[in-house]
Structures are given as C-alpha cells and as structure tokens.
Amino acid sequence: MPDPKTKIALIEDADATGDVAKVYEQWRAHSGRQQMPGILKCFSHRPDFLRDVMSFGNTVHFSEGHLDRRTKEAIASWVSWLNRCPY
C-alpha cells in the first residue's frame, strides 16, 4: 500500500513493469529481500538512474572501510529517524 505521506509517486512492486521491474528484480536478487524499499522507489521513474543509485549505495553503504556495515546501517537508521523519513 502506498504511503500517503510521500510527495513522489512511487512505482510499487506489484505495479512495476519493463525496465523498472527488471531493476527491482536485480535489487531483490542482490539483497535477498522481497520488497523494494521506498527510498529506492523514489527513483523508479528513471530506471537508468535507479541502477546508478543502487550501485553507489552498494559501494558506500555495504563495502568495508573506516566503518563496518553494521555501524553504517545504524547511522543511516538514526538519521532517517531524526528526519522523520517515511521511507
């Protein structure tokens, strides 16, 4: 069910077709999760850009560096909470 608080019309998983559906499926295969997160659905109207966002996110959030993944996820969750992010 779409979140009525979002200002961007999201393409929901069940409504995704064509390139959007392919990108969603790539994300599911890589992540092991079944439902596409709302923050990524914001870019669903530009599947080419969505692919770039996913690649960037995987590099920044899920690669090892100064911080481990667990710490990065905790920071992202806290910032989302502080911003009252509906995604």
The first five atom37 places (N, CA, C, CB, O) and aatype in JSON, in Angstrom:
{
  "aatype": [12, 14, 3, 14, 11, 16, 11, 9, 0, 10, 9, 6, 3, 0, 3, 0, 16, 7, 3, 19, 0, 11, 19, 18, 6, 5, 17, 1, 0, 8, 15, 7, 1, 5, 5, 12, 14, 7, 9, 10, 11, 4, 13, 15, 8, 1, 14, 3, 13, 10, 1, 3, 19, 12, 15, 13, 7, 2, 16, 19, 8, 13, 15, 6, 7, 8, 10, 3, 1, 1, 16, 11, 6, 0, 9, 0, 15, 17, 19, 15, 17, 10, 2, 1, 4, 14, 18],
  "atom_mask": [
    [1, 1, 1, 1, 1],
    [1, 1, 1, 1, 1],
    [1, 1, 1, 1, 1],
    [1, 1, 1, 1, 1],
    [1, 1, 1, 1, 1],
    [1, 1, 1, 1, 1],
    [1, 1, 1, 1, 1],
    [1, 1, 1, 1, 1],
    [1, 1, 1, 1, 1],
    [1, 1, 1, 1, 1],
    [1, 1, 1, 1, 1],
    [1, 1, 1, 1, 1],
    [1, 1, 1, 1, 1],
    [1, 1, 1, 1, 1],
    [1, 1, 1, 1, 1],
    [1, 1, 1, 1, 1],
    [1, 1, 1, 1, 1],
    [1, 1, 1, 0, 1],
    [1, 1, 1, 1, 1],
    [1, 1, 1, 1, 1],
    [1, 1, 1, 1, 1],
    [1, 1, 1, 1, 1],
    [1, 1, 1, 1, 1],
    [1, 1, 1, 1, 1],
    [1, 1, 1, 1, 1],
    [1, 1, 1, 1, 1],
    [1, 1, 1, 1, 1],
    [1, 1, 1, 1, 1],
    [1, 1, 1, 1, 1],
    [1, 1, 1, 1, 1],
    [1, 1, 1, 1, 1],
    [1, 1, 1, 0, 1],
    [1, 1, 1, 1, 1],
    [1, 1, 1, 1, 1],
    [1, 1, 1, 1, 1],
    [1, 1, 1, 1, 1],
    [1, 1, 1, 1, 1],
    [1, 1, 1, 0, 1],
    [1, 1, 1, 1, 1],
    [1, 1, 1, 1, 1],
    [1, 1, 1, 1, 1],
    [1, 1, 1, 1, 1],
    [1, 1, 1, 1, 1],
    [1, 1, 1, 1, 1],
    [1, 1, 1, 1, 1],
    [1, 1, 1, 1, 1],
    [1, 1, 1, 1, 1],
    [1, 1, 1, 1, 1],
    [1, 1, 1, 1, 1],
    [1, 1, 1, 1, 1],
    [1, 1, 1, 1, 1],
    [1, 1, 1, 1, 1],
    [1, 1, 1, 1, 1],
    [1, 1, 1, 1, 1],
    [1, 1, 1, 1, 1],
    [1, 1, 1, 1, 1],
    [1, 1, 1, 0, 1],
    [1, 1, 1, 1, 1],
    [1, 1, 1, 1, 1],
    [1, 1, 1, 1, 1],
    [1, 1, 1, 1, 1],
    [1, 1, 1, 1, 1],
    [1, 1, 1, 1, 1],
    [1, 1, 1, 1, 1],
    [1, 1, 1, 0, 1],
    [1, 1, 1, 1, 1],
    [1, 1, 1, 1, 1],
    [1, 1, 1, 1, 1],
    [1, 1, 1, 1, 1],
    [1, 1, 1, 1, 1],
    [1, 1, 1, 1, 1],
    [1, 1, 1, 1, 1],
    [1, 1, 1, 1, 1],
    [1, 1, 1, 1, 1],
    [1, 1, 1, 1, 1],
    [1, 1, 1, 1, 1],
    [1, 1, 1, 1, 1],
    [1, 1, 1, 1, 1],
    [1, 1, 1, 1, 1],
    [1, 1, 1, 1, 1],
    [1, 1, 1, 1, 1],
    [1, 1, 1, 1, 1],
    [1, 1, 1, 1, 1],
    [1, 1, 1, 1, 1],
    [1, 1, 1, 1, 1],
    [1, 1, 1, 1, 1],
    [1, 1, 1, 1, 1]
  ],
  "atom_positions": [
    [[0.84, -1.18, 0.0], [0.0, 0.0, 0.0], [0.89, 1.24, 0.0], [-0.96, 0.0, 1.22], [1.78, 1.35, 0.84]],
    [[0.65, 2.17, -0.91], [1.48, 3.37, -0.98], [1.34, 4.21, 0.3], [1.11, 4.21, -2.2], [0.28, 4.27, 0.91]],
    [[2.43, 4.84, 0.67], [2.42, 5.72, 1.84], [1.84, 7.06, 1.43], [3.87, 5.89, 2.43], [2.39, 7.71, 0.54]],
    [[0.74, 7.51, 2.04], [0.12, 8.78, 1.64], [0.98, 9.99, 1.96], [-1.23, 8.92, 2.32], [0.69, 11.09, 1.49]],
    [[2.05, 9.82, 2.75], [2.9, 10.95, 3.13], [3.93, 11.29, 2.06], [3.6, 10.64, 4.43], [4.5, 12.38, 2.09]],
    [[4.19, 10.39, 1.13], [5.22, 10.67, 0.14], [4.74, 11.67, -0.89], [5.66, 9.38, -0.54], [3.57, 11.65, -1.29]],
    [[5.63, 12.53, -1.32], [5.3, 13.52, -2.33], [5.64, 13.03, -3.74], [6.04, 14.82, -2.05], [5.17, 13.59, -4.73]],
    [[6.43, 12.0, -3.82], [6.82, 11.42, -5.1], [5.95, 10.19, -5.34], [8.35, 11.04, -5.11], [5.81, 9.33, -4.47]],
    [[5.38, 10.11, -6.53], [4.57, 8.94, -6.88], [5.51, 7.75, -7.07], [3.72, 9.19, -8.17], [6.31, 7.73, -8.0]],
    [[5.41, 6.79, -6.18], [6.28, 5.61, -6.23], [5.67, 4.53, -7.1], [6.54, 5.08, -4.81], [4.45, 4.36, -7.13]],
    [[6.52, 3.81, -7.8], [6.04, 2.64, -8.53], [6.17, 1.45, -7.59], [6.84, 2.41, -9.89], [7.28, 1.02, -7.27]],
    [[5.04, 0.94, -7.16], [5.03, -0.17, -6.2], [5.5, -1.45, -6.88], [3.62, -0.35, -5.6], [5.45, -1.58, -8.1]],
    [[5.94, -2.39, -6.06], [6.46, -3.66, -6.57], [5.48, -4.33, -7.53], [6.78, -4.6, -5.42], [5.87, -4.76, -8.62]],
    [[4.23, -4.42, -7.14], [3.23, -5.1, -7.96], [2.91, -4.36, -9.25], [1.96, -5.29, -7.16], [2.4, -4.97, -10.2]],
    [[3.2, -3.07, -9.31], [2.9, -2.26, -10.49], [4.09, -2.07, -11.42], [2.39, -0.92, -10.07], [3.96, -1.49, -12.49]],
    [[5.25, -2.56, -11.02], [6.46, -2.38, -11.82], [6.41, -3.23, -13.08], [7.72, -2.73, -10.99], [6.08, -4.42, -13.04]],
    [[6.74, -2.6, -14.2], [6.8, -3.31, -15.49], [8.06, -2.88, -16.22], [5.52, -3.02, -16.35], [8.71, -1.91, -15.83]],
    [[8.39, -3.59, -17.27], [9.52, -3.22, -18.13], [10.83, -3.08, -17.39], [0.0, 0.0, 0.0], [11.18, -3.93, -16.56]],
    [[11.55, -1.99, -17.69], [12.86, -1.75, -17.07], [12.77, -1.61, -15.56], [13.49, -0.51, -17.65], [13.67, -2.05, -14.84]],
    [[11.7, -1.01, -15.08], [11.55, -0.84, -13.62], [11.47, -2.21, -12.96], [10.28, 0.0, -13.29], [12.12, -2.45, -11.94]],
    [[10.68, -3.1, -13.53], [10.56, -4.45, -12.97], [11.9, -5.17, -12.99], [9.5, -5.26, -13.76], [12.23, -5.91, -12.06]],
    [[12.68, -4.97, -14.05], [14.0, -5.61, -14.14], [14.93, -5.09, -13.06], [14.62, -5.37, -15.53], [15.65, -5.87, -12.43]],
    [[14.92, -3.79, -12.84], [15.79, -3.21, -11.8], [15.35, -3.69, -10.42], [15.76, -1.66, -11.87], [16.19, -4.04, -9.6]],
    [[14.06, -3.7, -10.18], [13.56, -4.2, -8.9], [14.01, -5.65, -8.69], [12.01, -4.1, -8.84], [14.42, -6.02, -7.59]],
    [[13.92, -6.45, -9.72], [14.32, -7.86, -9.6], [15.81, -7.98, -9.35], [13.93, -8.64, -10.87], [16.24, -8.84, -8.58]],
    [[16.61, -7.14, -10.0], [18.06, -7.15, -9.74], [18.34, -6.82, -8.28], [18.8, -6.13, -10.67], [19.19, -7.44, -7.65]],
    [[17.61, -5.85, -7.75], [17.8, -5.48, -6.35], [17.43, -6.64, -5.44], [16.97, -4.23, -6.01], [18.16, -6.96, -4.49]],
    [[16.28, -7.28, -5.72], [15.85, -8.42, -4.9], [16.89, -9.54, -4.93], [14.5, -8.95, -5.39], [17.2, -10.13, -3.9]],
    [[17.41, -9.83, -6.12], [18.41, -10.91, -6.25], [19.68, -10.57, -5.46], [18.75, -11.15, -7.75], [20.27, -11.45, -4.84]],
    [[20.08, -9.32, -5.49], [21.31, -8.91, -4.79], [21.11, -8.83, -3.29], [21.79, -7.58, -5.32], [21.99, -9.21, -2.52]],
    [[19.96, -8.33, -2.86], [19.74, -8.07, -1.44], [19.19, -9.28, -0.67], [18.8, -6.93, -1.28], [19.39, -9.4, 0.54]],
    [[18.49, -10.15, -1.4], [17.84, -11.28, -0.73], [16.51, -10.9, -0.09], [0.0, 0.0, 0.0], [15.86, -11.74, 0.53]],
    [[16.12, -9.65, -0.23], [14.83, -9.19, 0.32], [13.78, -9.22, -0.78], [14.96, -7.76, 0.92], [14.12, -9.23, -1.97]],
    [[12.53, -9.23, -0.39], [11.46, -9.36, -1.37], [10.78, -8.04, -1.74], [10.44, -10.3, -0.85], [10.26, -7.91, -2.85]],
    [[10.79, -7.08, -0.85], [10.09, -5.83, -1.12], [11.08, -4.69, -1.3], [9.1, -5.51, 0.01], [11.95, -4.47, -0.45]],
    [[10.94, -4.0, -2.39], [11.8, -2.86, -2.71], [11.57, -1.75, -1.7], [11.55, -2.36, -4.16], [10.41, -1.41, -1.43]],
    [[12.63, -1.16, -1.12], [12.45, -0.08, -0.14], [11.93, 1.2, -0.81], [13.76, 0.2, 0.58], [12.27, 1.49, -1.96]],
    [[11.13, 1.93, -0.09], [10.56, 3.16, -0.6], [11.6, 4.17, -1.03], [0.0, 0.0, 0.0], [11.4, 4.89, -2.02]],
    [[12.72, 4.24, -0.31], [13.75, 5.22, -0.67], [14.27, 4.97, -2.08], [14.89, 5.19, 0.33], [14.62, 5.91, -2.78]],
    [[14.34, 3.71, -2.5], [14.77, 3.41, -3.86], [13.64, 3.59, -4.87], [15.31, 1.98, -3.95], [13.88, 3.95, -6.02]],
    [[12.42, 3.35, -4.42], [11.28, 3.54, -5.32], [11.16, 5.0, -5.75], [9.98, 3.09, -4.64], [10.54, 5.29, -6.78]],
    [[11.73, 5.91, -4.99], [11.7, 7.33, -5.37], [12.33, 7.56, -6.74], [12.42, 8.18, -4.32], [12.0, 8.52, -7.44]],
    [[13.24, 6.68, -7.12], [13.95, 6.83, -8.39], [13.39, 5.92, -9.48], [15.42, 6.52, -8.2], [13.98, 5.8, -10.55]],
    [[12.25, 5.3, -9.22], [11.71, 4.3, -10.13], [11.26, 4.86, -11.48], [10.56, 3.61, -9.49], [11.12, 4.11, -12.44]],
    [[11.03, 6.16, -11.55], [10.62, 6.75, -12.82], [11.8, 6.92, -13.76], [9.94, 8.1, -12.59], [11.63, 7.25, -14.94]],
    [[13.0, 6.71, -13.25], [14.22, 6.75, -14.06], [15.03, 5.49, -13.75], [15.06, 8.05, -13.77], [15.99, 5.56, -12.98]],
    [[14.67, 4.34, -14.34], [15.36, 3.09, -14.04], [16.87, 3.15, -14.27], [14.78, 1.99, -14.86], [17.63, 2.5, -13.55]],
    [[17.31, 3.92, -15.26], [18.74, 4.05, -15.5], [19.43, 4.72, -14.31], [18.99, 4.87, -16.79], [20.51, 4.3, -13.88]],
    [[18.81, 5.76, -13.78], [19.36, 6.44, -12.62], [19.24, 5.57, -11.37], [18.66, 7.78, -12.41], [20.14, 5.58, -10.53]],
    [[18.15, 4.84, -11.25], [17.96, 3.92, -10.11], [19.1, 2.92, -10.05], [16.61, 3.19, -10.22], [19.6, 2.62, -8.97]],
    [[19.51, 2.39, -11.21], [20.65, 1.46, -11.23], [21.91, 2.13, -10.69], [20.9, 0.95, -12.67], [22.66, 1.53, -9.92]],
    [[22.13, 3.39, -11.1], [23.3, 4.13, -10.61], [23.22, 4.36, -9.1], [23.43, 5.47, -11.33], [24.22, 4.22, -8.39]],
    [[22.04, 4.71, -8.61], [21.84, 4.93, -7.17], [22.12, 3.64, -6.4], [20.4, 5.43, -6.88], [22.77, 3.66, -5.36]],
    [[21.63, 2.52, -6.92], [21.86, 1.24, -6.24], [23.34, 0.89, -6.23], [21.06, 0.11, -6.93], [23.85, 0.41, -5.22]],
    [[24.02, 1.12, -7.33], [25.46, 0.84, -7.39], [26.23, 1.72, -6.41], [25.98, 1.06, -8.82], [27.1, 1.25, -5.69]],
    [[25.89, 3.0, -6.39], [26.53, 3.92, -5.45], [26.26, 3.5, -4.01], [26.03, 5.36, -5.69], [27.18, 3.47, -3.18]],
    [[25.0, 3.19, -3.71], [24.64, 2.76, -2.36], [25.37, 1.51, -1.92], [0.0, 0.0, 0.0], [25.82, 1.41, -0.78]],
    [[25.49, 0.56, -2.84], [26.21, -0.66, -2.5], [27.67, -0.37, -2.19], [26.11, -1.67, -3.65], [28.25, -0.97, -1.29]],
    [[28.27, 0.56, -2.93], [29.66, 0.92, -2.7], [29.83, 1.66, -1.38], [30.19, 1.77, -3.85], [30.72, 1.33, -0.6]],
    [[28.99, 2.64, -1.14], [29.13, 3.47, 0.05], [28.7, 2.74, 1.32], [28.32, 4.74, -0.11], [29.4, 2.76, 2.33]],
    [[27.55, 2.11, 1.26], [26.96, 1.53, 2.47], [27.44, 0.12, 2.79], [25.48, 1.52, 2.35], [27.54, -0.26, 3.95]],
    [[27.73, -0.65, 1.77], [27.93, -2.07, 2.01], [29.35, -2.55, 1.76], [27.01, -2.85, 1.16], [29.61, -3.75, 1.78]],
    [[30.27, -1.64, 1.54], [31.67, -2.03, 1.41], [32.38, -1.73, 2.72], [32.36, -1.3, 0.21], [31.96, -0.87, 3.49]],
    [[33.43, -2.45, 2.96], [34.2, -2.22, 4.19], [35.09, -1.0, 3.99], [35.06, -3.47, 4.56], [35.6, -0.76, 2.89]],
    [[35.26, -0.25, 5.03], [36.09, 0.95, 5.0], [36.42, 1.32, 6.42], [0.0, 0.0, 0.0], [36.7, 0.45, 7.24]],
    [[36.37, 2.61, 6.73], [36.64, 3.06, 8.09], [35.58, 2.55, 9.06], [36.71, 4.59, 8.14], [35.87, 2.29, 10.23]],
    [[34.35, 2.42, 8.56], [33.25, 1.91, 9.38], [32.75, 0.6, 8.81], [32.1, 2.94, 9.45], [32.74, 0.41, 7.59]],
    [[32.34, -0.31, 9.68], [31.77, -1.55, 9.18], [30.3, -1.33, 8.81], [31.91, -2.68, 10.24], [29.71, -0.3, 9.12]],
    [[29.73, -2.32, 8.13], [28.36, -2.19, 7.64], [27.36, -1.95, 8.77], [27.96, -3.44, 6.86], [26.45, -1.14, 8.64]],
    [[27.54, -2.64, 9.87], [26.6, -2.51, 10.99], [26.56, -1.06, 11.49], [27.01, -3.45, 12.14], [25.48, -0.52, 11.75]],
    [[27.72, -0.44, 11.6], [27.78, 0.95, 12.06], [27.14, 1.88, 11.04], [29.23, 1.37, 12.31], [26.4, 2.8, 11.41]],
    [[27.41, 1.66, 9.76], [26.82, 2.48, 8.7], [25.3, 2.37, 8.72], [27.37, 2.07, 7.32], [24.6, 3.38, 8.58]],
    [[24.78, 1.16, 8.89], [23.33, 0.94, 8.94], [22.72, 1.65, 10.16], [23.01, -0.57, 8.98], [21.63, 2.22, 10.07]],
    [[23.42, 1.6, 11.28], [22.92, 2.27, 12.49], [22.86, 3.78, 12.29], [23.82, 1.94, 13.7], [21.89, 4.42, 12.68]],
    [[23.89, 4.34, 11.68], [23.9, 5.79, 11.41], [22.77, 6.15, 10.45], [25.27, 6.23, 10.82], [22.06, 7.13, 10.67]],
    [[22.6, 5.37, 9.38], [21.54, 5.65, 8.39], [20.17, 5.58, 9.05], [21.62, 4.65, 7.21], [19.3, 6.41, 8.77]],
    [[19.96, 4.6, 9.9], [18.67, 4.47, 10.59], [18.42, 5.65, 11.51], [18.63, 3.17, 11.38], [17.3, 6.18, 11.56]],
    [[19.44, 6.07, 12.24], [19.3, 7.2, 13.16], [18.99, 8.49, 12.39], [20.58, 7.37, 14.0], [18.11, 9.25, 12.8]],
    [[19.7, 8.74, 11.31], [19.46, 9.95, 10.52], [18.06, 9.93, 9.93], [20.52, 10.09, 9.4], [17.37, 10.95, 9.92]],
    [[17.62, 8.78, 9.45], [16.26, 8.67, 8.91], [15.24, 8.98, 10.0], [16.01, 7.26, 8.33], [14.26, 9.68, 9.76]],
    [[15.46, 8.46, 11.2], [14.55, 8.73, 12.31], [14.55, 10.23, 12.65], [14.94, 7.9, 13.55], [13.49, 10.82, 12.83]],
    [[15.72, 10.83, 12.73], [15.8, 12.26, 13.03], [15.06, 13.1, 12.0], [17.25, 12.7, 13.11], [14.45, 14.11, 12.34]],
    [[15.12, 12.7, 10.74], [14.48, 13.43, 9.66], [13.01, 13.04, 9.49], [15.22, 13.19, 8.38], [12.32, 13.56, 8.61]],
    [[12.55, 12.12, 10.32], [11.16, 11.63, 10.23], [10.86, 11.12, 8.82], [10.15, 12.74, 10.62], [9.78, 11.34, 8.27]],
    [[11.85, 10.44, 8.26], [11.76, 9.94, 6.88], [10.68, 8.85, 6.8], [13.13, 9.39, 6.4], [10.73, 7.89, 7.57]],
    [[9.71, 8.97, 5.89], [8.65, 7.97, 5.79], [9.1, 6.71, 5.06], [7.45, 8.55, 5.07], [8.33, 5.75, 4.97]],
    [[10.32, 6.68, 4.56], [10.78, 5.52, 3.81], [11.41, 4.52, 4.73], [11.77, 5.92, 2.72], [11.86, 3.47, 4.29]]
  ]
}
